[in-house]
Each structure stands twice: as structure tokens, then as C-alpha cells.
Amino acid sequence: MTLRTIMQQRAKKNIAPKAIKRFWVYDIIQAPVMTEKSYQASSQANKYSFKVHPDANKIDVKLAVQEIYKVDPEAINVVNAKEKGRANRKLVKKSYKKAIVTLKKWDKIDFIA
């Protein structure tokens, strides 16, 4: 194989859902992430943050949001949130996967607080 074919194979995106075949929709989206930063983003830029299953990809998150909240996401970004270390801390934040879902202007998600 030439370098070009190897790079082309790496660039191919997996467009199939990965985790939704094995898990239920409510297992993929585990909880909304409500911090000051995410609350401000939801009110100003129509972006919502969710804690998602570690095996989920963007397509899984999109299908789960469509099924649960009945809205159509415009864009989805997936981030691995790092764990906060133990140095001089009593509480430790574990690492998790976070999805930031951008909705269209007229769509909105209401969380029950």
C-alpha cells in the first residue's frame, strides 16, 4: 500500500451508528451537563451539553437527541472531558465523554429542574 491509500483509508468517516445498536437511547445520553458555561451557551448560542456513553459517536448522539427531545440537531461536537487530579483535593472528578449539541434558532430543549 502506498502512503496515499493509507491516508485515504484513515480519512474515511464511519457514518454508521456504533453504540445505538447495543444500547437503549437513554443509555447513550446519560445526563445534561449544567454548568455556568453550558447554561450561558444554551441561552445565547442555542447549544446544549450532555454527558454521553463512552462508546457513542456523533451519529448515535444525533439519533438519541432526535428520539428523546424531538428536535433536529444542526451540529454535534464530542469531547472527552479529562479527569481532575487528586493533588490536594477531597473530591475527584472522573473523566467522561461530553457531547455539545447545537440546535436551530427555533428549536429549544426544556430541562425539568
Secondary structure in CASP SS format (residue, H / E / C, confidence):
PFRMAT SS
TARGET T0000
AUTHOR 0000-0000-0000
METHOD secondary structure of the structure
MODEL  1
M C 1.00
T C 1.00
L H 1.00
R H 1.00
T H 1.00
I H 1.00
M H 1.00
Q H 1.00
Q H 1.00
R H 1.00
A H 1.00
K C 1.00
K C 1.00
N C 1.00
I C 1.00
A C 1.00
P C 1.00
K C 1.00
A C 1.00
I C 1.00
K C 1.00
R C 1.00
F C 1.00
W C 1.00
V H 1.00
Y H 1.00
D H 1.00
I H 1.00
I E 1.00
Q E 1.00
A E 1.00
P E 1.00
V C 1.00
M C 1.00
T C 1.00
E H 1.00
K H 1.00
S H 1.00
Y H 1.00
Q H 1.00
A H 1.00
S H 1.00
S H 1.00
Q H 1.00
A C 1.00
N C 1.00
K E 1.00
Y E 1.00
S E 1.00
F E 1.00
K E 1.00
V E 1.00
H C 1.00
P C 1.00
D C 1.00
A C 1.00
N C 1.00
K H 1.00
I H 1.00
D H 1.00
V H 1.00
K H 1.00
L H 1.00
A H 1.00
V H 1.00
Q H 1.00
E H 1.00
I H 1.00
Y H 1.00
K C 1.00
V C 1.00
D C 1.00
P E 1.00
E E 1.00
A E 1.00
I E 1.00
N E 1.00
V E 1.00
V E 1.00
N E 1.00
A E 1.00
K C 1.00
E C 1.00
K C 1.00
G C 1.00
R C 1.00
A C 1.00
N C 1.00
R C 1.00
K C 1.00
L C 1.00
V C 1.00
K C 1.00
K C 1.00
S C 1.00
Y E 1.00
K E 1.00
K E 1.00
A E 1.00
I E 1.00
V E 1.00
T E 1.00
L E 1.00
K C 1.00
K C 1.00
W C 1.00
D C 1.00
K C 1.00
I C 1.00
D C 1.00
F C 1.00
I C 1.00
A C 1.00
END
